[in-house]
Amino acid sequence: MTIVKYMTIKYNKIMIIYRPFWDTMRSRGETTYSLIYKHGISSATIDRMKKGKGISTAKIDDFCRILNCKVEDIIEYVK
């Protein structure tokens, strides 16, 4: 049981974070409101990002297009 518990904790650890996204969004003059109502991003996607949950690569592509940036301006890998 200890091994299963350890593996669960290990695999639930967040490795991709969205810290760069919030900085990029701010520097481009966008808000969550404008992403939702001007660009059609769902509030559920924004909520998932705020909670550190996964989003699709299609959404990352959308953000790169909207914010005119690179993938590394949206997500960051943390060991």
C-alpha positions in Angstrom: 0.0 0.0 0.0 2.9 2.4 0.7 4.2 1.9 -2.8 0.9 2.7 -4.4 0.5 5.8 -2.3 4.0 7.0 -3.2 3.4 6.4 -6.9 0.1 8.3 -6.7 1.7 11.3 -5.1 4.6 11.2 -7.6 2.4 11.1 -10.6 0.0 13.8 -9.4 2.8 16.3 -9.0 2.3 19.2 -11.3 5.2 19.5 -13.8 3.8 22.0 -16.3 2.9 25.4 -14.9 1.3 28.4 -16.5 3.2 31.2 -14.7 4.6 32.6 -18.0 1.0 32.8 -19.5 -0.1 35.3 -16.9 2.9 37.5 -17.4 2.6 37.3 -21.2 -1.1 38.1 -21.0 -0.5 41.1 -18.8 2.4 42.4 -21.1 0.1 42.1 -24.2 -2.7 44.1 -22.5 -5.1 41.2 -22.5 -7.3 40.1 -19.6 -9.2 37.0 -18.9 -12.4 38.9 -19.7 -11.0 39.8 -23.2 -9.8 36.2 -23.8 -13.3 34.9 -23.0 -15.5 37.6 -24.7 -13.3 38.9 -27.5 -11.3 35.8 -28.5 -13.8 33.0 -27.6 -11.7 31.2 -25.0 -13.9 29.3 -22.6 -14.1 30.3 -19.0 -13.5 26.6 -18.2 -10.1 26.7 -19.9 -9.1 29.8 -17.9 -10.3 28.0 -14.7 -8.3 24.9 -15.5 -5.2 27.0 -15.9 -5.8 28.9 -12.7 -6.0 25.5 -10.9 -2.9 24.2 -12.6 -4.7 21.5 -14.6 -4.0 20.4 -18.1 -5.2 22.0 -21.3 -5.0 20.8 -24.9 -2.2 21.7 -27.3 -4.9 23.2 -29.5 -5.6 25.7 -26.7 -1.9 26.4 -26.3 -1.8 27.1 -30.1 -4.8 29.4 -29.7 -3.1 31.4 -27.0 0.1 31.6 -29.0 -1.9 33.0 -31.9 -3.9 35.4 -29.8 -0.9 36.7 -27.8 1.5 36.5 -30.7 4.0 34.6 -28.6 5.9 31.3 -28.3 4.9 28.1 -26.4 7.5 28.9 -23.7 5.6 32.2 -23.1 2.5 30.1 -22.1 3.8 27.1 -20.2 6.9 26.2 -18.2 8.2 22.7 -17.3 9.3 22.4 -13.7 11.1 19.4 -12.3 
